[in-house]
Amino acid sequence: MTKRKAPEEAAAPPNQTGAKDTIGPLFAFWPYDQYPYFCCGEVTRIRDDGLAAIKEFGNALFKPVLILPLSAGRQLKEKLQFLELTYREETVCLRKTADERLLNHVPELAATRKR
C-alpha cells in the first residue's frame, strides 16, 4: 500500500523553491585566464553545488564569483568589453614600439626579423 503525502509535504510551488525566477533573470561572471580575466553570460539555472549554466555557452557549467540582475550584468559586460578593446589597442602600440627599439639596439637582426 502506497502512503499518500499530506498536503504540507507536497512539492513547494515554484516561487518557494529558491529558483532564479523569483528574482528575475541573472547574469554571472567567473574567472578567465585572459584579460580582462573574467567571462560572463546569462544564467539559465543554478545547481545546488553553486555551478551556473550559461546560455551563451550552450548551458555549460561555470563557478561564478559574481551574480547580478540581467541588466546590471549586461552593463558590467559592456565595461569589460571596452576595457578589453582598449587593452588590445594599447598592446599593439606597445609591441610596435618594443619591436622598433629592439631593431634599433640590435640592427644586425633587422634583416632576419620576420614582419
Helices and strands as residue ranges (DSSP letters): G 7-9, G 14-16, G 20-22, E 26-31, E 38-46, E 52-54, G 55-57, E 60-62, E 66-69, H 70-105, G 107-112
